[in-house]
Amino acid sequence: MAAKSKDTKMIIGAKEISRGVKSGAIKKVIVAKNCPKSATAKLGNVKIDVFEGDQTQLGTKLGKPFPVAMVGFSDIYAELK
């Protein structure tokens, strides 16, 4: 994962991301293409990008040994590399 700012924080987990969106800490969310629509519907007014891979591929991209449905960032310019 790479981000433009060193201050960019990455959050994994639907509940944590939902709390972060409500508090204003999360500015951008990247979701796997097979992420349940019910999970993204709860995110409200935040920039959502769709990762072209599934949850397993997103987890691997983030360096995690487990599937990741969505990841939130504190910086709207954050991106996966």
N, C-alpha and C positions, 0 to 999 in steps of 0.2 A: 504494500500500500504506500502510496506517496501522496502528499498533500502540499499545496503551495505554501502554507503557513506552518511554522513549527508549533504554533499554539493550537492547531487543529486536534480535536479529540475525537476518537472513534468509539462509538457505543454499539454493542451487540446485545440483542434481546428485545423482543416486542414490548414488554412492559416498561423497560428502561427507556426505550426510544419514545414510547407514548408519553411518559412523564417528562422527558426532555423536550418534546415538541410543545407540550402544554406550558412548560416553564419558559420556553423561548431559547433554551440552550442548544437545541438541535435545529439546524437550518436546512439540512439536506439529508435525504434518505435514499439509499440504493437498495432495491429489492430484487431478489432472484426471480427469474421468469415464472417459476412455479410456486411463488409465494401466494398463500391464500388471499383472495380479494378482501375477505373480512378483516384481515390484519391491516391492510393498507387503507381501508375505509375509515379506520379509527384515527388516522394520522392528522386529519384536518388540513390546514393551510400551510403546507411545507413542500418544498421542491422534491419531487420523487422521480428518480431515474430507474429504469429497468435494466438489470444486468442480464446479458444474453444467455448466460448459463443457468443451470439449476442451483439448488441450495448447496449441494455437495461441491460444485465447482466454485461457488462464491466463497465457501469456507476455505477451500484450498487456496484461492487467490489471496485471501486475508492471512494465510499462514496458520489456519486453525485446523485441528484434526477432526473436526465435526462439521455437519452442515450448518449453514447460516442463511436464514430466510431474508433478513434485512440488516443493514448496518446504517447507523446514523452518524452524521458529522456535524461538528460545531461551526464549520466553515462551509459556506455555500459553494466555494470554488474547489473543494476537496474532490479528488478523483482516484480511481483505482489504477494502478500501473501494473 
